[in-house]
C-alpha cells in the first residue's frame, strides 16, 4: 500500500497518509500575516504559493458593526444637541 510520509531532517514523522494515489509536491514557505494559502501555481518552476486574505471572523464583523453604530449614534446625538441649542 502506498503511503505518503512527511518527516523532518532528523527523520521524525510529521504526517502520514495511507492509500496515497499520486505523487505530491512539497513546499516550505513563510505565509504573510493576515493571509492564507489559496492554491499553488504549478505552471512555473519553482512552484509558488498563491495567497488570499484571511476572511474576517463573525466576531470581527460584529465589532466593526458596533463601532460603526456607535459612531453614527454619536453623530446623531451631536446633531440633536446642536439643534436644541439653536432653538
C-alpha positions as CSV (number, residue, x, y, z in Angstrom):
1,X,0.0,0.0,0.0
2,X,1.4,3.4,-1.0
3,X,1.8,5.7,2.0
4,X,2.6,9.4,1.9
5,X,5.2,10.1,4.6
6,X,6.5,13.6,5.6
7,X,9.3,13.8,8.1
8,X,11.8,16.4,9.2
9,X,15.6,16.3,8.6
10,X,16.0,14.2,11.8
11,X,13.6,11.6,10.5
12,X,10.8,12.4,12.9
13,X,7.4,11.8,11.4
14,X,5.3,15.0,10.8
15,X,2.5,13.5,8.7
16,X,1.5,10.1,7.2
17,X,-1.4,9.2,4.9
18,X,-2.2,5.8,3.7
19,X,-3.7,4.9,0.3
20,X,-1.6,7.7,-1.4
21,X,-2.6,7.5,-5.1
22,X,-0.4,10.1,-6.7
23,X,2.9,12.0,-6.4
24,X,2.9,15.2,-4.3
25,X,4.9,18.4,-4.3
26,X,6.5,19.7,-1.2
27,X,6.8,23.4,-0.5
28,X,8.1,25.1,2.6
29,X,7.2,28.8,2.6
30,X,6.5,31.7,5.0
31,X,2.9,32.7,5.0
32,X,2.4,36.5,5.4
33,X,0.4,37.7,8.3
34,X,-3.3,38.0,7.5
35,X,-3.0,35.7,4.5
36,X,-3.9,32.1,3.8
37,X,-2.9,29.7,1.0
38,X,-5.4,29.8,-1.9
39,X,-3.5,27.4,-4.2
40,X,-0.1,26.5,-5.7
41,X,0.9,27.8,-9.0
42,X,2.5,24.8,-10.7
43,X,2.8,26.5,-14.1
44,X,6.2,27.9,-13.0
45,X,9.3,26.4,-11.6
46,X,9.9,26.7,-8.7
47,X,6.3,26.3,-7.8
48,X,4.8,29.3,-6.0
49,X,2.1,29.7,-3.4
50,X,-0.8,32.0,-4.1
51,X,-2.2,33.7,-1.1
52,X,-5.5,35.4,-0.3
53,X,-6.7,37.5,2.7
54,X,-8.0,35.6,5.7
55,X,-11.7,36.3,5.8
56,X,-12.9,38.3,8.9
57,X,-14.5,36.2,11.6
58,X,-18.1,36.8,12.6
59,X,-16.8,38.5,15.8
60,X,-14.6,40.9,13.9
61,X,-17.5,41.8,11.6
62,X,-19.8,42.4,14.6
63,X,-17.2,44.5,16.3
64,X,-16.9,46.7,13.2
65,X,-20.7,47.0,13.0
66,X,-20.9,48.0,16.7
67,X,-18.2,50.6,16.1
68,X,-20.0,52.0,13.1
69,X,-23.3,52.2,15.0
70,X,-21.6,53.9,18.0
71,X,-20.1,56.5,15.7
72,X,-23.4,57.1,13.9
73,X,-25.1,57.4,17.3
74,X,-22.6,59.9,18.5
75,X,-23.1,62.0,15.3
76,X,-26.9,61.9,15.7
77,X,-26.6,62.9,19.4
78,X,-24.4,65.8,18.4
79,X,-26.8,66.9,15.7
80,X,-29.8,66.8,18.1
81,X,-27.8,68.6,20.8
82,X,-26.9,71.4,18.3
83,X,-30.5,71.6,17.2
84,X,-31.6,72.2,20.8
85,X,-29.1,74.9,21.4
86,X,-30.1,76.8,18.3
87,X,-33.8,76.6,19.1
